């Protein structure tokens, strides 16, 4: 079972109200569910995936980059260029498939994703 969370659950998101708290709960939930499945020997894997940067080419990513860019005195494009490599929906889909197939990080419950890599949190 894969839960797509957000880096906001790790790093906060001061402009989005309760969003960061809700996303943090998803990270906790994956851990709680995995522990229960393991204790009961159910053979079910739970994973929370947290993209750690705004996604290019999405309405939400563009809105967030615009808002956080304005707060920092930057354009949305300038803010997005601060990330070492862009992250787009296809990258997220690839990560989901890699997790589901067991290709990467088979034992991890919490994973972060950037434009450069999938990593254990």
N, C-alpha and C positions, 0 to 999 in steps of 0.2 A: 504494500500500500504506500503510495507516494503522496505526500502533502507538499504542495508548492506554497511556500511561505514568502518571506521577503527579508532582505538585508535590514529593513527598518526594524525588524524584531531583534536584531543584534545591535544595531548602531543608533536606533532611535529615528524619529521623523517628526521634528518639532512643528512643522507646518501642516501635519495631517491629523491632528486630534488623536483619537484613540486607535488609529490604524496600527501604530507600532506595538501597542500592547496586545492587540488581537493577533498580530503576526508572531509575537513572542510566545503567546499561548499555543500556537500551532507547533512551535519548536518543542515546548514542554510536552505537549500531547503526543508527539511522535515518540519521545523518550519513554513516557509512561506506558503507551501501548506496546512498545517493543519490550519493555521489561515484563509486562504482564504476559505477552505471547511467549517470551523465553521461559519464564517461570512455569508456564503451563505446557511447555514443549509442543506448541501449536505449529511450528514450522512456518510462521508468517513473519515477514520482514516489514517493518515500518521505517520510513525514511522521510525526513523533512528536507526539502531543497530550498535554499535561500539565495536567490540572485542578489549579489552584493553591489549592483550598480543599476542605473536606469537603463531600460532597454531602448535602443534606437529603433525608430520606425514604428513606435506605438503611441497612441494618444496619451496614455498615462505617463509614459516615459518623457514625452515632449512637455506635458503639463508640469510634471515635477521638475524637469530641467529648467523650464521657464521660471517657475516660482523660486526655486533655490538659487538659480542664477541671478534673478533680480535682487534677492536678499544679499547676495555677495557682490552685487554691482557688475555682474557679467551677463552676457547673452546666453541663451540656452546652448547654442553651439559651443561657446567658449567653456561653459561648464562641462559639457559632454567630452570635450577634448582633454579634460583633466584625467580621464580614465585612460590607463595605458593601452587598452584595446577595447573596441566597441563590443557590446553584448546585444544580440538581437534574438527574436523569437526562435529562429532556427537553431541557435546555440542552446537555448533552453530545451528545445525538443530533442536535440542530440544528447544532452546531459540526461534527460529523462530516460531515453532509450538505453544509454550506457548503464544507468543505475538499474533499470528493470531487467536488463539482460545479465546483470552481475559482472559486467565488463570492468567496472571501476568501483573501488571502495566497497567491496562486498559486505564488510562487517560494520560499516558506519551507519549511524542513525541520523546524524546531522551533517549536512553538506552545504557548502557555500559555492557559488558559481560567479566567476568574473569572466570578462572577455578573454582572459588568458588560460583559466583552468578551473577544474572542479576540485574542491579541497575539503578535507575533513575539518569540521569545526570542533 
